[in-house]
Amino acid sequence: MTHFGAAGWRITDGMTTLLVDPYFSRVRYAGKTFGDPDAPVSPGDARPIFRPADRLHTDVALVDNHIDRADYILISHSHFNHCMDMPHIARKTGALVLGTESTMNVARAGDVAERQLITVKGGEDYAFDTLSVRVLPSLHSPLAAKRYFESRLVPPDVERPLRMIDYCEGGTLGYFVRWKSHRIIVFGSMNYIERELFDIDATIALVPAAKPRLHIHDYTGRLLRRVGLPPLVVATHWDVQTAPYGAPQDEALAQADTFVAEVRHVSPGSEVVVPRHFDTVVVSESGAVRAVESAHPEANWPSFRS
């Protein structure tokens, strides 16, 4: 399982490859709708600052440097930092894309073939060739991120390239993936619907760990108890996404460490991993973590495993 930053992942057994919210472009943004007027920036970051009315373009070279194949792409919701790079990846790989109506309209605007698109609402449970995917109705992060929570949909006739403001939430989903001996639950935002997490006994949980989780009552405890206290808990969506790869993430990592403490409190038997960008968590068939590997130049820090 390789972490791309934000909520992005590649999960593979060497034969089948599943991507979750693959996002690489790491847009440097500002403006009252999508962040503070002065977006957090890294020293020496000379990239342009984008605002809500600006049109966004995928960093194709960066994506192509890391993605050469995919069979399935799961999208949690249609904000740009979850799905703006998806159309290019889907066109390149021919992968099936699962997501909301808004996500499908983003894909169509990006010329993804209709045969690759599977619109889901939550509640579906699909059997594919080598894995199955249960779609979980979910919620976006609240309160601190309330400007992101909205009822709009990305319209089918959205003008391309999409403006930042066009990438509205469009509904939020989680996914429960059964794959060989692994049962992986993954979320793309710091929230969930507890009653929808019935009959789930996850062996691996990819849990968003950024600060907005603190606005949910007993976020970590309720979630982990509900999904069976998974043996492996992996932090996702913990970083500052306005910063380029390789920029310091010290403050975000300190915040993620408080998530580690929460996991240990509620599930002391779970192993907890906070992966840096492009760290690969290698998990055996038995569910044990064999290694946490970092092999990419963008990850210019030592691998962190708690």
Secondary structure, DSSP 4 states (H G I P E B T S, - for coil): -EEEETTEEEEE-SS-EEEES-------B-SSSSS-SS----TT--SPPB-TTSB----HHHHHHH-S--SEEE-S--SHHHHTTHHHHHHHH--EEEE-HHHHHHHHHTT--GGGEEE--S--EEE-SS-EEEEEEE----GGGGGG-------TT--SSPBGGG-----EEEEEEEETTEEEEEESSS---GGG-TT---SEEEEE-SGGGGGSTTHHHHHHHHTT--SEEEEES-S-TTSPTTS--HHHHHHHHHHHHHHHHH-TTSEEE---TTEEEEE-TTS-EEEEEE--TT--S-----
